[in-house]
Amino acid sequence: MPSVFEEELSPGLQALKALRMDAAQSAFERALEGDPSDLESLALLAHTHVIAANPRADETIARLAAAAPEHPALPSLQATQQFRAGDAAGLERLSQANQTLRPSTFDWLYLGMALRQDGNAPAALDAFERALNTGLELAVVHFERCVAFTALGERERAVLAVRQGLALAPDVPSLRRLLVDALALAGRPAEALGEVNHLLTLTPNDTTLQQVRFQLLLDSGQSAEALKVAMAWRQANPGNPELAYSQAVALSARGLNAQALPLFELALAALPNEEEAARGLARCVLELGDAARGEALLVAALEEHPDSLGVRNDLARLALARHDGREAERLLRPAHEGDPTHAVTRVNLATALVQQRRLTEVSSLLHPVLTGADVSLRAAAQALVAEAIAEPRASATAAGKPAAPPAARASAPGGARPSAPPPAARPSVPPPAARPSV
């Protein structure tokens, strides 16, 4: 017959696995009330506090250290709190803790979390896999795997990881929200929108989720519905320039640029330092045929935001449209160096190199895009690689020389390259300061 301790511990551990942190804490505290000397419940309570970043974590760890100074859970618990407090030596202590004979699920979890936060996503993923192989599957491990996969640009694997976490913790809103972000990054806005709609049935007044839904409506091609949402927001708060911007974005997505123009101008006048307002106005002006003003707006935006990936790509697209690959490269090199993972920058930079007939760099530059999740960028990259391969072969044939074989990884379908590179990602919508409920 199970003891009172076992009856209390089992619900606590199940709650911890499913990220029901309040329930886990209550169960372990009840177990300790029944048996204050129960070290395993005390250790699991400490793990619960550390995973939840509970302010009582240090107190619980100190309580465990006082009761059992040699408890095997202590090194990782203490090192994790040391690392979170900003002491890099905590990461080294975590590595040492995992060199014991049998590291626990929690030892590997904490090491992976610290490695991920330290920027070493591959090593973090190795630690998380080891955590899963210890026999105790925690939803938080899948949560952390999703974040690490996202950092590496492995978007489909990030989606799979968060779904695995949700299988263990279906009622945790933060995991559902992580799934929304993972699906959106994987280029699946319609699925992300479905998840947001579900979350809004639980928290209908969540203004952050309402804004996410607005962006996903745009991303999934439902601009008419997005326009209805933006108009309702603005009707409730007509003096808010950020809501004017949202309505302008929706109008522009509908192709109603003449109507969008005064709203973009109003938003930029009220928010002169807002990068996305400047980009939105410039894009609208360009769509209306005023190339000189559109480029001037972007040049001014670049002076204000020299590190902006979006503005640099917008200006580079204009340079590419007039076949000025050298100017496009000048704009894009700092952007690529600042964020080598940005796929749009890679495609636009490769287009600039092709225009300059500097073809040897193109395949390696585009390799990450060819394996990425964005279908349109992948197609553009395939066309550019095909062109880079075809050019020297055509030149060699014209000179009467045998053509060199194509590079092994450039087995992409050919086809004419688009006259203009794919557009940069649609500007994100700044969160309105006082957005009404819808």
C-alpha positions as CSV (number, residue, x, y, z in Angstrom):
1,M,0.0,0.0,0.0
2,P,1.5,3.4,-1.0
3,S,2.6,5.7,1.8
4,V,1.1,9.2,2.3
5,F,4.4,10.5,1.0
6,E,4.1,8.5,-2.3
7,E,0.5,9.5,-2.7
8,E,1.5,13.2,-2.4
9,L,4.7,13.0,-4.4
10,S,3.1,11.4,-7.5
11,P,0.6,14.2,-8.2
12,G,3.4,16.7,-7.6
13,L,5.7,15.1,-10.1
14,Q,3.0,14.8,-12.6
15,A,2.1,18.5,-12.2
16,L,5.8,19.4,-12.6
17,K,6.1,17.3,-15.8
18,A,3.0,19.2,-17.2
19,L,4.3,22.7,-16.1
20,R,1.4,23.1,-13.6
21,M,3.7,24.8,-11.3
22,D,1.2,26.0,-8.6
23,A,-0.1,22.4,-8.3
24,A,3.4,21.0,-8.1
25,Q,4.4,23.4,-5.4
26,S,1.3,22.7,-3.4
27,A,1.8,18.9,-3.6
28,F,5.4,19.0,-2.5
29,E,4.6,21.4,0.3
30,R,1.8,19.1,1.5
31,A,4.3,16.2,1.4
32,L,6.7,18.2,3.5
33,E,4.0,19.0,6.0
34,G,3.4,15.3,6.5
35,D,7.1,14.5,6.7
36,P,9.4,17.5,7.2
37,S,12.5,15.3,6.8
38,D,11.4,14.2,3.2
39,L,14.5,15.3,1.3
40,E,13.2,14.2,-2.1
41,S,10.1,16.4,-1.8
42,L,12.2,19.2,-0.7
43,A,14.6,18.8,-3.7
44,L,11.6,18.6,-6.1
45,L,10.2,21.8,-4.5
46,A,13.5,23.5,-5.2
47,H,13.4,22.3,-8.8
48,T,9.9,23.6,-9.1
49,H,10.9,27.0,-7.8
50,V,14.0,27.2,-10.1
51,I,12.1,26.1,-13.2
52,A,9.4,28.7,-12.5
53,A,12.0,31.4,-11.6
54,N,10.1,31.7,-8.3
55,P,11.7,34.3,-5.9
56,R,11.6,31.7,-3.2
57,A,14.1,29.5,-5.1
58,D,17.2,30.6,-3.2
59,E,15.4,30.1,0.1
60,T,14.3,26.6,-0.8
61,I,17.8,25.6,-2.1
62,A,19.3,27.0,1.2
63,R,16.8,24.9,3.1
64,L,17.9,21.8,1.2
65,A,21.6,22.6,1.7
66,A,21.0,22.9,5.5
67,A,19.2,19.6,5.7
68,A,21.5,17.6,3.4
69,P,24.7,19.4,2.4
70,E,25.7,16.5,0.1
71,H,22.4,16.1,-1.7
72,P,23.1,15.3,-5.4
73,A,20.6,18.0,-6.6
74,L,22.4,20.8,-4.9
75,P,25.4,21.5,-7.3
76,S,23.1,22.1,-10.3
77,L,20.5,24.0,-8.4
78,Q,23.2,26.3,-6.9
79,A,25.1,26.7,-10.1
80,T,21.9,27.6,-12.0
81,Q,21.0,30.4,-9.6
82,Q,24.6,31.6,-9.7
83,F,24.5,31.8,-13.5
84,R,21.1,33.5,-13.5
85,A,22.5,36.1,-11.1
86,G,25.0,37.0,-13.8
87,D,28.0,35.0,-12.7
88,A,29.4,33.2,-15.7
89,A,31.2,30.8,-13.4
90,G,27.8,29.2,-12.9
91,L,28.0,27.6,-16.3
92,E,31.3,26.0,-15.5
93,R,29.9,24.6,-12.3
94,L,26.9,23.2,-14.2
95,S,29.3,21.5,-16.6
96,Q,31.1,20.0,-13.7
97,A,27.9,18.8,-12.1
98,N,27.0,16.9,-15.2
99,Q,30.3,15.0,-15.1
100,T,29.0,12.9,-12.2
101,L,28.3,9.2,-12.7
102,R,24.5,9.6,-13.4
103,P,23.4,13.2,-14.1
104,S,19.6,13.6,-13.6
105,T,17.0,15.1,-15.9
106,F,17.3,18.3,-14.0
107,D,21.1,18.4,-14.2
108,W,20.9,18.2,-18.0
109,L,18.0,20.6,-18.2
110,Y,19.8,23.3,-16.2
111,L,23.0,22.9,-18.2
112,G,21.0,23.2,-21.5
113,M,19.2,26.3,-20.3
114,A,22.5,28.0,-19.4
115,L,24.2,27.0,-22.6
116,R,21.2,28.3,-24.6
117,Q,21.3,31.6,-22.7
118,D,25.0,31.8,-23.3
119,G,24.4,31.5,-27.1
120,N,25.5,27.9,-27.6
121,A,22.3,26.4,-29.0
122,P,23.9,23.2,-30.5
123,A,25.4,22.3,-27.1
124,A,22.2,23.2,-25.4
125,L,20.2,20.9,-27.7
126,D,22.6,18.0,-26.9
127,A,22.0,18.6,-23.2
128,F,18.2,18.6,-23.7
129,E,18.4,15.4,-25.7
130,R,20.3,13.8,-22.8
131,A,17.6,15.1,-20.4
132,L,15.0,13.4,-22.4
133,N,17.0,10.1,-22.3
134,T,17.0,10.0,-18.5
135,G,13.5,8.5,-18.4
136,L,11.7,11.6,-17.0
137,E,10.1,13.7,-19.8
138,L,9.4,17.2,-18.8
139,A,7.4,19.7,-20.9
140,V,9.9,22.4,-20.1
141,V,12.6,20.5,-21.9
142,H,10.6,20.6,-25.1
143,F,9.9,24.3,-24.5
144,E,13.6,24.9,-24.3
145,R,14.3,22.8,-27.4
146,C,11.9,24.9,-29.3
147,V,13.7,28.1,-28.4
148,A,17.1,26.6,-29.2
149,F,15.9,25.3,-32.6
150,T,14.5,28.7,-33.4
151,A,17.9,30.3,-32.6
152,L,19.5,27.9,-35.1
153,G,16.8,28.8,-37.8
154,E,15.5,25.2,-37.7
155,R,11.9,26.3,-37.7
156,E,10.0,23.1,-38.5
157,R,11.9,21.3,-35.7
158,A,11.0,24.1,-33.4
159,V,7.3,23.6,-34.2
160,L,7.7,19.8,-33.6
161,A,9.4,20.5,-30.2
162,V,6.7,22.8,-28.9
163,R,4.0,20.3,-30.1
164,Q,5.7,17.6,-28.1
165,G,5.7,19.9,-25.1
166,L,2.0,20.6,-25.6
167,A,1.3,16.9,-25.6
168,L,2.5,16.9,-22.0
169,A,1.2,20.3,-21.0
170,P,-1.9,21.0,-23.1
171,D,-3.3,23.7,-20.8
172,V,-0.2,26.0,-20.5
173,P,-0.9,29.3,-22.3
174,S,2.7,30.2,-22.6
175,L,3.4,27.0,-24.6
176,R,0.4,27.7,-26.9
177,R,1.8,31.2,-27.5
178,L,5.2,29.7,-28.2
179,L,3.5,27.5,-30.8
180,V,2.0,30.6,-32.4
181,D,5.5,32.2,-32.8
182,A,7.0,28.9,-34.0
183,L,4.3,28.5,-36.7
184,A,4.6,32.1,-37.8
185,L,8.4,31.8,-38.2
186,A,8.0,28.6,-40.1
187,G,5.8,30.4,-42.7
188,R,2.5,28.8,-41.5
189,P,0.5,31.9,-40.6
190,A,-2.9,30.3,-41.2
191,E,-2.1,27.6,-38.5
192,A,-0.7,30.2,-36.2
193,L,-3.9,32.2,-36.7
194,G,-6.0,29.2,-35.6
195,E,-4.0,28.9,-32.4
196,V,-4.4,32.7,-31.7
197,N,-8.1,32.5,-32.2
198,H,-8.2,29.6,-29.7
199,L,-6.2,31.6,-27.2
200,L,-8.5,34.6,-27.6
201,T,-11.5,32.5,-26.6
202,L,-9.7,32.0,-23.3
203,T,-8.5,35.6,-22.9
204,P,-10.6,37.8,-25.2
205,N,-9.3,41.1,-23.8
206,D,-5.6,40.2,-24.3
207,T,-4.5,43.2,-26.5
208,T,-1.1,41.6,-27.3
209,L,-2.8,38.6,-28.8
210,Q,-5.2,40.9,-30.7
211,Q,-2.3,42.6,-32.3
212,V,-0.7,39.2,-33.1
213,R,-3.9,38.2,-34.7
214,F,-4.0,41.3,-36.8
215,Q,-0.5,40.7,-38.1
216,L,-1.3,37.0,-38.9
217,L,-4.4,38.0,-40.8
218,L,-2.2,40.1,-43.0
219,D,0.4,37.4,-43.3
220,S,-2.2,34.8,-44.3
221,G,-3.7,37.0,-47.0
222,Q,-6.9,37.9,-45.1
223,S,-6.4,41.7,-45.5
224,A,-10.1,42.4,-45.7
225,E,-10.6,41.0,-42.2
226,A,-7.5,42.8,-41.0
227,L,-8.9,46.1,-42.3
228,K,-12.1,45.5,-40.4
229,V,-10.1,45.0,-37.2
230,A,-8.0,48.1,-37.8
231,M,-11.0,50.2,-38.5
232,A,-12.8,49.1,-35.4
233,W,-9.7,49.9,-33.3
234,R,-9.4,53.4,-34.8
235,Q,-13.1,54.1,-34.6
236,A,-12.8,53.5,-30.8
237,N,-9.7,55.7,-30.5
238,P,-9.4,58.0,-33.5
239,G,-6.6,60.1,-32.1
240,N,-4.1,57.3,-31.7
241,P,-1.4,57.6,-34.5
242,E,-0.3,53.9,-34.0
243,L,-3.8,52.8,-34.9
244,A,-3.7,55.1,-37.9
245,Y,-0.6,53.2,-38.9
246,S,-2.3,49.8,-38.4
247,Q,-5.2,50.9,-40.6
248,A,-2.8,52.2,-43.2
249,V,-1.0,48.9,-43.3
250,A,-4.3,47.0,-43.8
251,L,-5.3,49.5,-46.6
252,S,-2.0,49.1,-48.3
253,A,-2.3,45.3,-48.1
254,R,-5.7,45.7,-49.9
255,G,-4.0,47.7,-52.6
256,L,-5.7,50.9,-51.5
257,N,-2.6,53.0,-51.3
258,A,-4.2,56.3,-52.1
259,Q,-6.3,55.9,-49.0
260,A,-3.4,54.6,-47.0
261,L,-1.1,57.5,-47.8
262,P,-2.6,60.2,-45.5
263,L,-2.7,57.7,-42.6
264,F,0.9,56.8,-43.1
265,E,1.8,60.5,-43.2
266,L,-0.2,61.1,-40.1
267,A,1.5,58.3,-38.2
268,L,5.0,59.4,-39.3
269,A,4.3,63.0,-38.3
270,A,3.3,61.9,-34.9
271,L,6.0,59.2,-34.6
272,P,9.0,60.7,-36.4
273,N,11.4,58.2,-34.9
274,E,9.3,55.1,-35.7
275,E,11.1,53.1,-38.3
276,E,8.1,51.0,-39.5
277,A,6.0,54.1,-40.0
278,A,8.8,55.5,-42.3
279,R,9.1,52.2,-44.2
280,G,5.3,51.9,-44.6
281,L,5.0,55.5,-45.9
282,A,7.9,54.9,-48.3
283,R,6.5,51.7,-49.6
284,C,3.1,53.3,-50.1
285,V,4.7,56.2,-52.0
286,L,6.6,53.9,-54.2
287,E,3.5,51.9,-55.0
288,L,1.8,55.2,-56.1
289,G,4.7,55.8,-58.5
290,D,6.7,58.5,-56.7
291,A,10.2,56.8,-56.8
292,A,12.2,59.9,-55.8
293,R,10.2,60.6,-52.7
294,G,10.0,57.0,-51.7
295,E,13.8,56.6,-51.9
296,A,14.3,59.9,-50.1
297,L,12.1,58.7,-47.2
298,L,14.2,55.5,-47.0
299,V,17.5,57.3,-47.0
300,A,16.2,59.5,-44.2
301,A,15.1,56.4,-42.3
302,L,18.5,54.8,-42.7
303,E,20.2,57.9,-41.3
304,E,17.9,57.6,-38.3
305,H,18.2,53.7,-38.1
306,P,21.6,52.7,-39.6
307,D,21.3,49.2,-38.2
308,S,17.9,48.5,-39.7
309,L,17.7,45.3,-41.7
310,G,14.4,46.4,-43.2
311,V,15.4,49.8,-44.4
312,R,18.7,48.5,-45.8
313,N,16.8,45.8,-47.7
314,D,14.2,48.2,-49.0
315,L,16.9,50.6,-50.4
316,A,18.8,47.6,-51.8
317,R,15.7,46.5,-53.7
318,L,15.5,49.9,-55.3
319,A,19.2,49.7,-56.3
320,L,18.7,46.2,-57.7
321,A,15.6,47.3,-59.7
322,R,17.9,49.7,-61.6
323,H,20.6,47.0,-61.8
324,D,23.0,48.8,-59.4
325,G,24.4,45.7,-57.8
326,R,27.4,47.5,-56.3
327,E,25.2,50.0,-54.4
328,A,22.9,47.1,-53.2
329,E,26.0,45.2,-51.9
330,R,27.2,48.4,-50.1
331,L,23.9,48.6,-48.3
332,L,23.6,44.9,-47.6
333,R,27.0,43.9,-46.4
334,P,26.6,45.6,-42.9
335,A,23.1,44.0,-42.6
336,H,24.5,40.5,-43.4
337,E,27.4,40.9,-41.0
338,G,25.0,42.1,-38.3
339,D,22.6,39.2,-38.8
340,P,24.0,36.4,-40.9
341,T,20.8,34.4,-40.3
342,H,18.5,36.9,-42.1
343,A,17.3,35.0,-45.2
344,V,15.9,38.1,-47.1
345,T,19.3,39.8,-46.8
346,R,21.1,36.7,-48.1
347,V,18.8,36.6,-51.2
348,N,19.1,40.3,-51.9
349,L,22.9,40.2,-51.4
350,A,23.2,37.2,-53.7
351,T,21.1,39.1,-56.4
352,A,23.6,42.0,-56.1
353,L,26.5,39.6,-56.6
354,V,24.8,38.0,-59.6
355,Q,24.3,41.5,-61.1
356,Q,28.0,42.1,-60.7
357,R,28.9,38.7,-62.1
358,R,30.7,37.7,-58.9
359,L,29.2,34.2,-59.1
360,T,31.5,32.1,-57.0
361,E,30.1,33.4,-53.7
362,V,26.5,32.9,-54.6
363,S,26.0,29.2,-53.8
364,S,27.6,29.3,-50.3
365,L,25.7,32.5,-49.5
366,L,22.3,31.0,-50.4
367,H,22.9,27.5,-49.0
368,P,21.0,28.2,-45.7
369,V,18.1,29.7,-47.6
370,L,17.8,26.6,-49.9
371,T,17.1,24.5,-46.8
372,G,14.9,27.1,-45.1
373,A,11.2,27.1,-44.4
374,D,10.2,30.1,-46.6
375,V,9.0,28.7,-49.9
376,S,9.2,32.0,-51.9
377,L,12.7,32.7,-50.7
378,R,13.7,29.2,-51.4
379,A,12.5,29.5,-55.0
380,A,14.3,32.8,-55.5
381,A,17.5,31.2,-54.1
382,Q,17.2,28.2,-56.4
383,A,16.8,30.5,-59.4
384,L,19.9,32.6,-58.4
385,V,22.0,29.5,-57.8
386,A,20.9,28.1,-61.2
387,E,21.9,31.4,-62.9
388,A,25.2,31.4,-61.1
389,I,25.9,27.9,-62.5
390,A,24.6,28.6,-66.0
391,E,26.7,31.8,-66.5
392,P,30.2,30.3,-66.5
393,R,29.0,27.2,-68.4
394,A,27.5,29.5,-71.1
395,S,30.7,31.6,-71.2
396,A,32.9,28.5,-71.5
397,T,30.7,27.0,-74.3
398,A,30.9,30.3,-76.2
399,A,34.7,30.3,-75.9
400,G,34.8,26.7,-77.3
401,K,35.9,25.2,-74.0
402,P,34.4,22.3,-72.1
403,A,32.0,23.5,-69.5
404,A,32.8,22.8,-65.9
405,P,30.4,20.6,-64.0
406,P,27.9,22.4,-61.7
407,A,28.6,22.4,-57.9
408,A,27.1,19.4,-56.2
409,R,24.7,21.2,-53.9
410,A,23.4,23.5,-56.6
411,S,20.9,21.0,-58.0
412,A,18.1,23.5,-58.0
413,P,15.5,23.9,-60.8
414,G,16.4,26.6,-63.2
415,G,14.0,29.3,-64.6
416,A,14.3,32.9,-65.0
417,R,15.2,34.9,-62.0
418,P,12.5,37.4,-61.0
419,S,13.3,41.0,-62.2
420,A,13.2,42.1,-58.6
421,P,14.2,40.1,-55.5
422,P,11.5,39.0,-53.0
423,P,10.3,41.8,-50.8
424,A,11.6,42.2,-47.3
425,A,9.5,40.9,-44.5
426,R,6.3,42.9,-44.0
427,P,7.0,45.5,-41.3
428,S,5.7,44.5,-37.9
429,V,2.9,46.5,-36.4
430,P,4.0,48.5,-33.4
431,P,1.8,47.8,-30.4
432,P,-0.7,50.6,-29.9
433,A,-0.4,52.4,-26.6
434,A,-4.1,52.1,-25.8
435,R,-5.6,49.5,-28.1
436,P,-9.3,48.8,-27.5
437,S,-10.8,45.4,-27.1
438,V,-12.4,43.9,-30.2
